[in-house]
Amino acid sequence: MAVRLDTIDIYRSGPLTVVGFGKRNALDLSVVACQNELAKTMRESNCHTLAVDLTNTRLVASGMLGVFASIQRRGVRVLLFNPSPDLVDVLEITKLDRLLPTHFVEL
C-alpha cells in the first residue's frame, strides 16, 4: 500500500489510536483528507482514545484543530503529545487547551 503524503500518519489503530504528521509540514496537509482518514480508522478500530503525536510539528492548520475538537466532543478522548511552544500558545489563545489536554514525554 502506498503512503499518502496529503494526510495524517496512522501509527497504531485500535481502542487507542496513535497518529502523527511524520516529517511532513502539517500545514501542507489536506484537512479534509486527514479528517476522512481519521474517521475511517476510528470507525474501523472502535477507537476510544486518539493520541496525536505532535513531536517536531511547529503548527497545524486551524481546521485540523477543529477536527480534533470535534472528535473530542463526540466522546473520543483526544490527547496531544509534545506540542511545540507555538502550538501551545495557539491552544491557550483559542481556549482549546481546556478541551484538548497536552502531555509532554521524553523521546
KATA-V315009 format. One record per residue. PHI is phi in radians with two decimals (NA if undefined). NEAR is the number of other ideal C-beta (glycine too) atoms within 10 Angstrom. D_CENTER is the distance of its C-alpha to the mean C-alpha in Angstrom with 1 decimal. Layout:
((PHI NEAR D_CENTER) (PHI NEAR D_CENTER))
//
This chain:
((NA 3 22.1) (-1.32 4 21.0) (-1.42 7 17.6) (-1.44 13 16.2) (-1.64 12 15.5) (-1.72 12 14.1) (-2.41 20 10.9) (-1.26 26 7.9) (-1.54 18 9.5) (-1.77 16 9.9) (-1.48 12 11.6) (-2.75 11 12.8) (-2.17 16 13.2) (2.64 13 15.3) (-0.94 9 15.4) (-1.86 14 12.9) (-1.87 22 10.2) (-2.04 17 8.5) (-2.29 22 6.2) (-2.94 20 6.2) (-1.87 22 8.1) (1.04 16 11.4) (-1.73 8 14.2) (-1.48 16 13.5) (-1.34 11 13.3) (-1.04 20 10.0) (-1.24 13 12.4) (-1.54 10 14.4) (-1.47 22 12.0) (-1.36 17 12.9) (-1.07 19 10.7) (-1.11 12 13.0) (-1.10 14 12.7) (-1.11 24 8.9) (-1.06 19 9.6) (-1.14 13 12.6) (-1.12 19 11.3) (-1.11 24 8.8) (-1.06 14 11.9) (-1.11 12 14.3) (-1.12 18 12.8) (-1.16 19 12.3) (-1.16 9 15.8) (-1.24 11 17.4) (-1.83 15 16.2) (0.95 10 16.9) (-1.19 19 13.5) (-1.94 13 14.1) (-2.36 13 11.2) (-1.94 20 7.6) (-1.74 17 7.0) (-1.93 24 4.1) (-1.46 21 6.9) (-1.84 20 7.4) (-0.98 14 11.1) (1.12 14 13.1) (-1.94 22 10.7) (-1.28 13 12.9) (-2.50 17 11.4) (-2.23 25 9.0) (-1.07 15 10.7) (-1.03 12 11.6) (-1.10 12 11.1) (-1.23 21 7.3) (-1.09 20 7.6) (-1.11 14 10.0) (-1.08 21 8.1) (-1.08 23 6.0) (-1.11 15 9.6) (-1.11 14 11.3) (-1.09 20 9.8) (-1.08 17 10.9) (-1.17 10 14.1) (-1.50 9 14.8) (1.76 7 15.2) (-1.65 16 12.2) (-1.21 14 11.4) (-1.99 19 7.9) (-2.11 17 8.1) (-1.78 24 6.9) (-1.91 17 9.1) (0.99 18 11.3) (-1.20 24 10.4) (-1.22 15 13.3) (-0.98 8 16.2) (-1.10 11 15.7) (-1.23 20 12.2) (-1.06 15 13.7) (-1.06 13 16.5) (-1.08 17 14.6) (-1.08 19 13.0) (-1.20 12 16.6) (-1.09 9 18.3) (-1.51 15 16.4) (1.17 8 16.8) (-1.23 19 13.1) (-1.12 16 13.6) (-1.34 9 15.8) (-1.73 14 13.3) (-1.99 19 10.1) (-1.18 13 11.8) (-1.91 17 11.3) (-2.41 11 12.9) (-2.12 10 14.6) (-2.25 8 15.9) (-1.34 4 18.5) (-1.86 7 18.1))
//
